[in-house]
């Protein structure tokens, strides 16, 4: 287990919060994954639940923090 020191630890302890994080990909994993996506072996369509334009970001972005929206991945399209 990799234990890190956080400067904000007193805030976590005061509220008795637990911070748990994980990393499941390293830089050398990405080229292989990108190739699998390009080959159509990984369907990314099911992950993208919302698309917004760059101009919509200020009015819509905060909504993505609401779990009832059901957002998995929102993509901002810049044209």
Helices and strands as residue ranges (DSSP letters): H 9-14, H 27-38, E 48-53, G 54-56, H 57-60, G 61-65, G 67-69, E 73-77
